[in-house]
Amino acid sequence: MRTLESWAPRRGLSIPAVTILDPDGEIIEEDQRRLTRYLIQSGRGADIVFANGTTGEWATLGAKSRDRLLQVVVEEVRKVNTRLESSGHRRVEAWVGVTAGTARETLATLDLALELSADAAVLAPLAVGDVSDPVRFVQRDVADLLDVRDRRIPLFLYDNADIATGRERRLRTHWVKLLSRLDFVRGIKVSASPRRLGHYAKAARQFRDLGPFAIYIGNAPHILEMMRPRAGILGTLVEHWYRFQLRELLPAGVVAGPANLLPREWQFAWQVSCAGDLERMREMQRLFERFRAACTFDGGRRTLASLKRGLARIGVTGSDAVAAGTPGLSAEDAARFDEAWDQLREEIETALPSHWRSDPGEAETTA
């Protein structure tokens, strides 16, 4: 059996890329490439570009479109890496979501990820419609597929109650414990509370002679709270409580959907959070709260549609279309977002130095 002995988790900012669609729901390949370059920002943005996740509207894409999306993103990341490595920057990783509506489609997508030499695969086993036993599916079907291929790939579990299809809404802790015994299961992306993160960390800890098991924070704003230094007696108690909940674990990274529009800004937020720079953490939290408010309308939050609207507005893409079933923006909502987004960009220009402000020019083709 081939193992992943030399693998180490890529720390930092993971951006779950939106999928750029035309009004008919077809992928606009050149715009997807432009977005990929924009997310990377010549090494100042994403550490990981994650394609075909929830933010990528994976559940609405047909198999052909999904496969082409993965090909485009992995290929473009590879092109950018050639330039980054020649200039001394660390390479960016391309992760791909392999979750599909059925087990058969999911395995086929995982097989494609291997063929493309993606850096990692992400699987939400509770979102695969015909999988009743997520542990057996990974232990048997996924493991058997990897065992007969020329290479293995790190697999990350994805725990998100919003996309689960069966009775179970969350991965059970003992399931994570069992799956962490597999050498290729190397971490989990969790959109949940620090307490649940701690349960998963504890479950996986005893089997880590096989290699690291990394946890990535799916509720991106949590990092600015969880990693914030505390002062005073009460602050010390709060900090120890978080440390207790997390089992003394520091997250390997953060998965930030809003970073589709603000890749450098979210990279900066990750770095100042790791450094414990309280003043800058507060400033970034204020800016991100402003963005959250800009995406909230009378009918609720429309983050995905707002991200696509913003990307089109700054010239990274030429379409702000969302997939069928994804809540869009009315003309009134779009006008309101445009005004709020323009004001926020002005605030960012005042608050941050130029090298931590995302540059739409990075979307252009570079030699």
C-alpha positions as a Markdown table, in Angstrom:
| # | Residue | x | y | z |
|---|---|---|---|---|
| 1 | Met | 0.0 | 0.0 | 0.0 |
| 2 | Arg | 1.4 | 3.4 | -0.9 |
| 3 | Thr | 1.4 | 5.9 | 1.9 |
| 4 | Leu | 1.8 | 9.7 | 2.3 |
| 5 | Glu | 4.8 | 9.7 | 4.6 |
| 6 | Ser | 6.3 | 12.9 | 3.3 |
| 7 | Trp | 3.0 | 14.9 | 3.3 |
| 8 | Ala | 2.6 | 17.9 | 5.5 |
| 9 | Pro | -0.5 | 20.1 | 5.7 |
| 10 | Arg | -0.5 | 23.4 | 3.8 |
| 11 | Arg | -1.1 | 26.1 | 6.4 |
| 12 | Gly | -2.9 | 29.3 | 5.8 |
| 13 | Leu | -5.8 | 30.7 | 3.7 |
| 14 | Ser | -8.0 | 28.3 | 1.7 |
| 15 | Ile | -10.4 | 30.0 | -0.7 |
| 16 | Pro | -13.4 | 28.0 | -1.8 |
| 17 | Ala | -13.6 | 29.5 | -5.3 |
| 18 | Val | -17.0 | 30.5 | -6.7 |
| 19 | Thr | -17.8 | 29.0 | -10.1 |
| 20 | Ile | -18.2 | 31.5 | -12.9 |
| 21 | Leu | -21.3 | 30.7 | -15.0 |
| 22 | Asp | -23.1 | 32.3 | -17.9 |
| 23 | Pro | -26.8 | 32.9 | -17.8 |
| 24 | Asp | -27.5 | 29.4 | -19.1 |
| 25 | Gly | -25.5 | 27.8 | -16.2 |
| 26 | Glu | -22.4 | 26.9 | -18.3 |
| 27 | Ile | -18.9 | 27.5 | -16.9 |
| 28 | Ile | -17.0 | 30.4 | -18.5 |
| 29 | Glu | -13.6 | 28.9 | -18.6 |
| 30 | Glu | -11.5 | 32.0 | -19.2 |
| 31 | Asp | -13.3 | 33.9 | -16.4 |
| 32 | Gln | -12.6 | 30.9 | -14.1 |
| 33 | Arg | -8.9 | 31.1 | -14.9 |
| 34 | Arg | -9.0 | 34.9 | -14.3 |
| 35 | Leu | -10.6 | 34.3 | -10.9 |
| 36 | Thr | -8.0 | 31.7 | -10.0 |
| 37 | Arg | -5.2 | 34.2 | -10.8 |
| 38 | Tyr | -7.0 | 36.8 | -8.8 |
| 39 | Leu | -7.3 | 34.6 | -5.8 |
| 40 | Ile | -3.6 | 33.8 | -5.8 |
| 41 | Gln | -2.6 | 37.4 | -6.1 |
| 42 | Ser | 1.0 | 36.5 | -7.1 |
| 43 | Gly | 1.6 | 34.8 | -3.8 |
| 44 | Arg | -0.1 | 37.3 | -1.5 |
| 45 | Gly | -3.6 | 35.7 | -1.6 |
| 46 | Ala | -4.7 | 32.1 | -1.3 |
| 47 | Asp | -2.4 | 29.4 | 0.0 |
| 48 | Ile | -5.0 | 26.9 | -1.2 |
| 49 | Val | -7.5 | 27.3 | -4.1 |
| 50 | Phe | -10.4 | 24.9 | -3.4 |
| 51 | Ala | -12.7 | 24.2 | -6.4 |
| 52 | Asn | -16.1 | 22.6 | -6.4 |
| 53 | Gly | -17.0 | 23.2 | -2.8 |
| 54 | Thr | -20.3 | 24.6 | -1.4 |
| 55 | Thr | -19.3 | 28.1 | -2.5 |
| 56 | Gly | -18.7 | 26.7 | -5.9 |
| 57 | Glu | -22.3 | 25.5 | -6.2 |
| 58 | Trp | -21.2 | 21.9 | -6.6 |
| 59 | Ala | -24.6 | 20.4 | -6.2 |
| 60 | Thr | -25.9 | 22.2 | -9.3 |
| 61 | Leu | -23.2 | 21.2 | -11.7 |
| 62 | Gly | -23.5 | 18.3 | -14.0 |
| 63 | Ala | -20.7 | 15.7 | -14.2 |
| 64 | Lys | -19.3 | 17.2 | -17.4 |
| 65 | Ser | -19.2 | 20.7 | -16.0 |
| 66 | Arg | -17.8 | 19.6 | -12.7 |
| 67 | Asp | -15.0 | 17.7 | -14.4 |
| 68 | Arg | -14.1 | 20.6 | -16.6 |
| 69 | Leu | -14.1 | 23.0 | -13.6 |
| 70 | Leu | -11.6 | 20.8 | -11.8 |
| 71 | Gln | -9.4 | 20.6 | -14.9 |
| 72 | Val | -9.4 | 24.4 | -15.5 |
| 73 | Val | -8.6 | 25.3 | -11.8 |
| 74 | Val | -5.9 | 22.7 | -11.3 |
| 75 | Glu | -4.3 | 23.6 | -14.6 |
| 76 | Glu | -4.4 | 27.3 | -13.9 |
| 77 | Val | -2.9 | 26.9 | -10.4 |
| 78 | Arg | -0.1 | 24.8 | -11.9 |
| 79 | Lys | 0.6 | 27.6 | -14.4 |
| 80 | Val | 0.8 | 30.2 | -11.7 |
| 81 | Asn | 3.0 | 28.0 | -9.6 |
| 82 | Thr | 5.6 | 27.9 | -12.3 |
| 83 | Arg | 5.9 | 31.6 | -12.1 |
| 84 | Leu | 5.7 | 31.7 | -8.3 |
| 85 | Glu | 8.4 | 29.1 | -7.8 |
| 86 | Ser | 10.8 | 30.8 | -10.3 |
| 87 | Ser | 10.5 | 34.0 | -8.2 |
| 88 | Gly | 11.0 | 32.3 | -4.8 |
| 89 | His | 7.4 | 32.2 | -3.6 |
| 90 | Arg | 5.9 | 29.1 | -2.1 |
| 91 | Arg | 3.6 | 27.2 | -4.4 |
| 92 | Val | -0.1 | 27.3 | -4.0 |
| 93 | Glu | -2.1 | 24.1 | -3.6 |
| 94 | Ala | -5.1 | 23.1 | -5.7 |
| 95 | Trp | -7.7 | 21.2 | -3.7 |
| 96 | Val | -10.8 | 19.7 | -5.4 |
| 97 | Gly | -14.2 | 18.9 | -3.9 |
| 98 | Val | -15.1 | 15.3 | -5.0 |
| 99 | Thr | -18.6 | 15.2 | -3.4 |
| 100 | Ala | -21.4 | 14.3 | -5.9 |
| 101 | Gly | -25.0 | 13.2 | -5.7 |
| 102 | Thr | -24.1 | 9.5 | -5.8 |
| 103 | Ala | -21.3 | 7.2 | -4.6 |
| 104 | Arg | -20.5 | 6.3 | -8.2 |
| 105 | Glu | -20.2 | 9.9 | -9.3 |
| 106 | Thr | -18.1 | 10.7 | -6.2 |
| 107 | Leu | -15.6 | 8.0 | -6.9 |
| 108 | Ala | -15.4 | 9.0 | -10.5 |
| 109 | Thr | -14.6 | 12.6 | -9.4 |
| 110 | Leu | -12.0 | 11.3 | -7.0 |
| 111 | Asp | -10.4 | 9.3 | -9.8 |
| 112 | Leu | -10.3 | 12.5 | -11.9 |
| 113 | Ala | -8.6 | 14.3 | -9.0 |
| 114 | Leu | -5.9 | 11.6 | -9.1 |
| 115 | Glu | -5.5 | 11.9 | -12.8 |
| 116 | Leu | -5.1 | 15.7 | -12.6 |
| 117 | Ser | -2.6 | 15.4 | -9.8 |
| 118 | Ala | -4.6 | 17.7 | -7.5 |
| 119 | Asp | -2.9 | 18.4 | -4.2 |
| 120 | Ala | -5.9 | 17.1 | -2.1 |
| 121 | Ala | -9.5 | 16.0 | -2.3 |
| 122 | Val | -12.3 | 17.2 | 0.0 |
| 123 | Leu | -15.3 | 14.9 | 0.7 |
| 124 | Ala | -18.5 | 15.6 | 2.5 |
| 125 | Pro | -19.7 | 12.0 | 3.0 |
| 126 | Leu | -23.0 | 13.0 | 4.5 |
| 127 | Ala | -23.9 | 14.9 | 1.3 |
| 128 | Val | -23.6 | 11.8 | -1.0 |
| 129 | Gly | -27.2 | 10.9 | -1.4 |
| 130 | Asp | -27.0 | 7.1 | -1.6 |
| 131 | Val | -24.3 | 6.6 | 1.1 |
| 132 | Ser | -25.9 | 5.3 | 4.2 |
| 133 | Asp | -22.7 | 4.4 | 6.0 |
| 134 | Pro | -20.1 | 7.1 | 5.6 |
| 135 | Val | -17.4 | 5.2 | 7.4 |
| 136 | Arg | -17.8 | 2.1 | 5.3 |
| 137 | Phe | -17.8 | 4.2 | 2.1 |
| 138 | Val | -14.5 | 5.8 | 2.9 |
| 139 | Gln | -12.9 | 2.6 | 4.4 |
| 140 | Arg | -14.0 | 0.4 | 1.5 |
| 141 | Asp | -14.9 | 2.3 | -1.7 |
| 142 | Val | -12.5 | 5.2 | -1.4 |
| 143 | Ala | -9.7 | 3.2 | 0.0 |
| 144 | Asp | -10.1 | 0.5 | -2.7 |
| 145 | Leu | -9.9 | 3.1 | -5.4 |
| 146 | Leu | -6.8 | 4.7 | -4.0 |
| 147 | Asp | -5.1 | 1.3 | -3.5 |
| 148 | Val | -5.2 | 0.4 | -7.2 |
| 149 | Arg | -4.0 | 3.8 | -8.5 |
| 150 | Asp | -0.4 | 4.9 | -9.1 |
| 151 | Arg | -0.6 | 7.6 | -6.4 |
| 152 | Arg | -2.4 | 8.5 | -3.2 |
| 153 | Ile | -4.0 | 11.8 | -2.4 |
| 154 | Pro | -4.7 | 13.4 | 1.0 |
| 155 | Leu | -8.4 | 13.3 | 1.7 |
| 156 | Phe | -10.1 | 15.9 | 3.9 |
| 157 | Leu | -13.5 | 15.3 | 5.4 |
| 158 | Tyr | -16.0 | 18.1 | 5.2 |
| 159 | Asp | -18.5 | 18.6 | 8.0 |
| 160 | Asn | -21.2 | 21.0 | 7.1 |
| 161 | Ala | -24.8 | 20.5 | 8.4 |
| 162 | Asp | -26.2 | 22.7 | 5.7 |
| 163 | Ile | -25.4 | 20.2 | 2.9 |
| 164 | Ala | -26.1 | 16.9 | 4.7 |
| 165 | Thr | -28.9 | 14.9 | 2.9 |
| 166 | Gly | -29.8 | 12.2 | 5.4 |
| 167 | Arg | -30.9 | 11.9 | 9.0 |
| 168 | Glu | -27.4 | 12.7 | 10.3 |
| 169 | Arg | -26.5 | 16.4 | 10.1 |
| 170 | Arg | -23.0 | 16.1 | 11.5 |
| 171 | Leu | -20.2 | 13.6 | 11.4 |
| 172 | Arg | -20.1 | 11.7 | 14.6 |
| 173 | Thr | -17.0 | 12.0 | 16.7 |
| 174 | His | -16.4 | 8.3 | 16.7 |
| 175 | Trp | -16.7 | 8.2 | 12.9 |
| 176 | Val | -13.9 | 10.8 | 12.7 |
| 177 | Lys | -11.9 | 8.6 | 15.1 |
| 178 | Leu | -12.3 | 5.6 | 12.9 |
| 179 | Leu | -11.6 | 7.4 | 9.6 |
| 180 | Ser | -8.4 | 9.1 | 11.0 |
| 181 | Arg | -6.9 | 5.6 | 11.2 |
| 182 | Leu | -6.7 | 5.6 | 7.4 |
| 183 | Asp | -3.3 | 7.0 | 6.2 |
| 184 | Phe | -4.9 | 9.1 | 3.5 |
| 185 | Val | -7.5 | 10.9 | 5.7 |
| 186 | Arg | -5.4 | 13.9 | 6.8 |
| 187 | Gly | -7.8 | 16.4 | 8.2 |
| 188 | Ile | -11.2 | 18.0 | 8.3 |
| 189 | Lys | -12.8 | 21.2 | 7.3 |
| 190 | Val | -15.4 | 22.1 | 9.9 |
| 191 | Ser | -18.1 | 24.8 | 9.8 |
| 192 | Ala | -19.0 | 24.5 | 13.5 |
| 193 | Ser | -18.2 | 25.6 | 17.0 |
| 194 | Pro | -14.8 | 25.4 | 18.7 |
| 195 | Arg | -16.2 | 22.7 | 20.9 |
| 196 | Arg | -16.9 | 20.4 | 17.9 |
| 197 | Leu | -13.5 | 21.2 | 16.5 |
| 198 | Gly | -12.0 | 20.0 | 19.8 |
| 199 | His | -14.0 | 16.8 | 19.7 |
| 200 | Tyr | -12.7 | 16.0 | 16.3 |
| 201 | Ala | -9.1 | 16.9 | 17.3 |
| 202 | Lys | -9.3 | 14.6 | 20.3 |
| 203 | Ala | -10.8 | 11.8 | 18.2 |
| 204 | Ala | -8.0 | 11.8 | 15.7 |
| 205 | Arg | -5.1 | 12.4 | 18.0 |
| 206 | Gln | -4.2 | 8.8 | 19.0 |
| 207 | Phe | -3.7 | 7.7 | 15.5 |
| 208 | Arg | -1.4 | 10.4 | 14.3 |
| 209 | Asp | 1.6 | 8.1 | 14.0 |
| 210 | Leu | 0.3 | 7.8 | 10.5 |
| 211 | Gly | 1.0 | 11.5 | 9.9 |
| 212 | Pro | -0.6 | 14.9 | 10.7 |
| 213 | Phe | -4.3 | 15.4 | 11.0 |
| 214 | Ala | -5.1 | 19.1 | 10.2 |
| 215 | Ile | -8.2 | 21.1 | 11.1 |
| 216 | Tyr | -9.4 | 24.0 | 8.9 |
| 217 | Ile | -11.9 | 26.5 | 10.3 |
| 218 | Gly | -14.9 | 26.8 | 8.0 |
| 219 | Asn | -16.6 | 29.7 | 9.9 |
| 220 | Ala | -13.9 | 32.1 | 8.8 |
| 221 | Pro | -14.7 | 35.0 | 11.3 |
| 222 | His | -14.1 | 32.6 | 14.1 |
| 223 | Ile | -10.3 | 32.9 | 13.7 |
| 224 | Leu | -10.5 | 36.5 | 14.8 |
| 225 | Glu | -12.2 | 35.5 | 18.0 |
| 226 | Met | -10.5 | 32.2 | 18.7 |
| 227 | Met | -7.0 | 33.4 | 18.2 |
| 228 | Arg | -7.4 | 36.8 | 19.9 |
| 229 | Pro | -5.1 | 37.5 | 22.8 |
| 230 | Arg | -7.0 | 38.2 | 26.1 |
| 231 | Ala | -6.2 | 40.5 | 28.9 |
| 232 | Gly | -7.3 | 40.6 | 32.6 |
| 233 | Ile | -8.6 | 37.8 | 34.7 |
| 234 | Leu | -11.8 | 37.3 | 32.7 |
| 235 | Gly | -9.9 | 37.4 | 29.4 |
| 236 | Thr | -7.5 | 34.8 | 30.7 |
| 237 | Leu | -10.4 | 32.5 | 31.7 |
| 238 | Val | -12.0 | 33.0 | 28.2 |
| 239 | Glu | -8.7 | 32.2 | 26.5 |
| 240 | His | -8.2 | 29.0 | 28.6 |
| 241 | Trp | -11.8 | 28.0 | 27.8 |
| 242 | Tyr | -11.1 | 28.2 | 24.1 |
| 243 | Arg | -7.9 | 26.3 | 24.5 |
| 244 | Phe | -9.8 | 23.6 | 26.5 |
| 245 | Gln | -12.5 | 23.3 | 23.8 |
| 246 | Leu | -9.9 | 23.1 | 21.1 |
| 247 | Arg | -7.7 | 20.6 | 23.0 |
| 248 | Glu | -4.8 | 23.0 | 22.8 |
| 249 | Leu | -5.0 | 22.8 | 19.0 |
| 250 | Leu | -4.1 | 25.6 | 16.7 |
| 251 | Pro | -6.0 | 25.4 | 13.4 |
| 252 | Ala | -3.9 | 24.7 | 10.3 |
| 253 | Gly | -5.9 | 27.3 | 8.3 |
| 254 | Val | -9.1 | 29.1 | 7.6 |
| 255 | Val | -11.5 | 28.5 | 4.7 |
| 256 | Ala | -13.0 | 31.9 | 3.8 |
| 257 | Gly | -15.7 | 32.2 | 1.2 |
| 258 | Pro | -15.6 | 36.1 | 1.3 |
| 259 | Ala | -11.9 | 35.9 | 0.3 |
| 260 | Asn | -13.2 | 35.4 | -3.2 |
| 261 | Leu | -13.5 | 39.2 | -3.3 |
| 262 | Leu | -10.8 | 39.9 | -0.7 |
| 263 | Pro | -8.0 | 37.4 | -1.0 |
| 264 | Arg | -5.1 | 39.7 | 0.2 |
| 265 | Glu | -7.2 | 41.1 | 3.0 |
| 266 | Trp | -8.1 | 37.6 | 4.3 |
| 267 | Gln | -4.5 | 36.5 | 4.0 |
| 268 | Phe | -3.6 | 39.5 | 6.1 |
| 269 | Ala | -6.3 | 38.6 | 8.7 |
| 270 | Trp | -4.9 | 35.1 | 8.9 |
| 271 | Gln | -1.3 | 36.4 | 9.5 |
| 272 | Val | -2.2 | 39.0 | 12.1 |
| 273 | Ser | -4.4 | 36.4 | 13.9 |
| 274 | Cys | -1.4 | 34.0 | 14.0 |
| 275 | Ala | 0.8 | 36.8 | 15.3 |
| 276 | Gly | -1.8 | 37.9 | 17.9 |
| 277 | Asp | -1.8 | 41.5 | 16.6 |
| 278 | Leu | -4.9 | 42.6 | 18.5 |
| 279 | Glu | -5.1 | 46.1 | 17.0 |
| 280 | Arg | -5.0 | 44.8 | 13.4 |
| 281 | Met | -7.3 | 41.9 | 14.2 |
| 282 | Arg | -9.9 | 44.3 | 15.4 |
| 283 | Glu | -9.5 | 46.4 | 12.3 |
| 284 | Met | -9.9 | 43.4 | 10.0 |
| 285 | Gln | -12.9 | 42.2 | 12.0 |
| 286 | Arg | -14.6 | 45.6 | 11.6 |
| 287 | Leu | -14.0 | 45.5 | 7.8 |
| 288 | Phe | -15.3 | 42.0 | 7.5 |
| 289 | Glu | -18.4 | 42.9 | 9.5 |
| 290 | Arg | -19.0 | 45.7 | 7.0 |
| 291 | Phe | -18.8 | 43.2 | 4.2 |
| 292 | Arg | -21.2 | 40.9 | 5.9 |
| 293 | Ala | -23.7 | 43.8 | 6.3 |
| 294 | Ala | -23.3 | 44.6 | 2.6 |
| 295 | Cys | -24.4 | 41.1 | 1.7 |
| 296 | Thr | -27.5 | 41.2 | 3.9 |
| 297 | Phe | -30.8 | 42.3 | 2.5 |
| 298 | Asp | -34.4 | 42.3 | 3.6 |
| 299 | Gly | -34.8 | 38.8 | 2.3 |
| 300 | Gly | -31.7 | 37.5 | 4.2 |
| 301 | Arg | -28.1 | 37.1 | 3.4 |
| 302 | Arg | -27.0 | 36.7 | -0.3 |
| 303 | Thr | -23.3 | 36.2 | 0.1 |
| 304 | Leu | -22.7 | 34.0 | -3.0 |
| 305 | Ala | -24.6 | 36.3 | -5.3 |
| 306 | Ser | -22.9 | 39.3 | -3.7 |
| 307 | Leu | -19.4 | 37.8 | -4.3 |
| 308 | Lys | -20.2 | 37.2 | -7.9 |
| 309 | Arg | -21.6 | 40.7 | -8.3 |
| 310 | Gly | -18.5 | 42.2 | -6.7 |
| 311 | Leu | -16.1 | 40.2 | -8.9 |
| 312 | Ala | -17.9 | 41.4 | -12.0 |
| 313 | Arg | -18.0 | 45.0 | -10.7 |
| 314 | Ile | -14.2 | 45.1 | -10.3 |
| 315 | Gly | -13.6 | 43.5 | -13.7 |
| 316 | Val | -12.3 | 40.1 | -12.6 |
| 317 | Thr | -15.1 | 38.4 | -14.3 |
| 318 | Gly | -17.7 | 39.3 | -16.9 |
| 319 | Ser | -20.7 | 37.5 | -15.4 |
| 320 | Asp | -22.4 | 37.6 | -12.0 |
| 321 | Ala | -24.9 | 34.8 | -12.8 |
| 322 | Val | -25.7 | 32.3 | -10.1 |
| 323 | Ala | -26.8 | 28.7 | -10.6 |
| 324 | Ala | -30.4 | 27.7 | -10.6 |
| 325 | Gly | -31.6 | 27.4 | -7.1 |
| 326 | Thr | -29.0 | 29.8 | -5.6 |
| 327 | Pro | -30.7 | 33.0 | -4.3 |
| 328 | Gly | -29.8 | 36.0 | -6.5 |
| 329 | Leu | -30.0 | 39.7 | -6.2 |
| 330 | Ser | -32.9 | 41.8 | -7.3 |
| 331 | Ala | -32.1 | 45.0 | -9.1 |
| 332 | Glu | -32.7 | 46.9 | -5.9 |
| 333 | Asp | -30.4 | 44.6 | -3.9 |
| 334 | Ala | -27.7 | 44.8 | -6.6 |
| 335 | Ala | -27.8 | 48.6 | -6.5 |
| 336 | Arg | -27.6 | 48.6 | -2.7 |
| 337 | Phe | -24.7 | 46.1 | -2.7 |
| 338 | Asp | -22.8 | 48.2 | -5.3 |
| 339 | Glu | -23.0 | 51.3 | -3.1 |
| 340 | Ala | -22.0 | 49.4 | 0.0 |
| 341 | Trp | -19.1 | 47.6 | -1.8 |
| 342 | Asp | -17.7 | 50.8 | -3.2 |
| 343 | Gln | -17.8 | 52.4 | 0.2 |
| 344 | Leu | -16.0 | 49.4 | 1.7 |
| 345 | Arg | -13.3 | 49.5 | -0.9 |
| 346 | Glu | -12.6 | 53.1 | 0.0 |
| 347 | Glu | -12.4 | 52.2 | 3.7 |
| 348 | Ile | -10.0 | 49.4 | 2.8 |
| 349 | Glu | -7.8 | 51.8 | 0.9 |
| 350 | Thr | -7.6 | 54.0 | 3.9 |
| 351 | Ala | -7.1 | 51.2 | 6.4 |
| 352 | Leu | -4.6 | 48.9 | 4.7 |
| 353 | Pro | -1.3 | 49.4 | 2.9 |
| 354 | Ser | -1.3 | 48.7 | -0.8 |
| 355 | His | 0.4 | 45.4 | -0.6 |
| 356 | Trp | -2.5 | 44.0 | 1.5 |
| 357 | Arg | -5.2 | 45.3 | -0.8 |
| 358 | Ser | -6.4 | 42.9 | -3.5 |
| 359 | Asp | -5.5 | 44.0 | -7.0 |
| 360 | Pro | -7.9 | 43.2 | -9.8 |
| 361 | Gly | -5.0 | 43.5 | -12.2 |
| 362 | Glu | -3.8 | 40.1 | -10.9 |
| 363 | Ala | -6.6 | 38.5 | -12.9 |
| 364 | Glu | -4.9 | 39.4 | -16.2 |
| 365 | Thr | -2.8 | 36.8 | -18.1 |
| 366 | Thr | 0.8 | 36.9 | -17.1 |
| 367 | Ala | 3.8 | 35.5 | -18.8 |
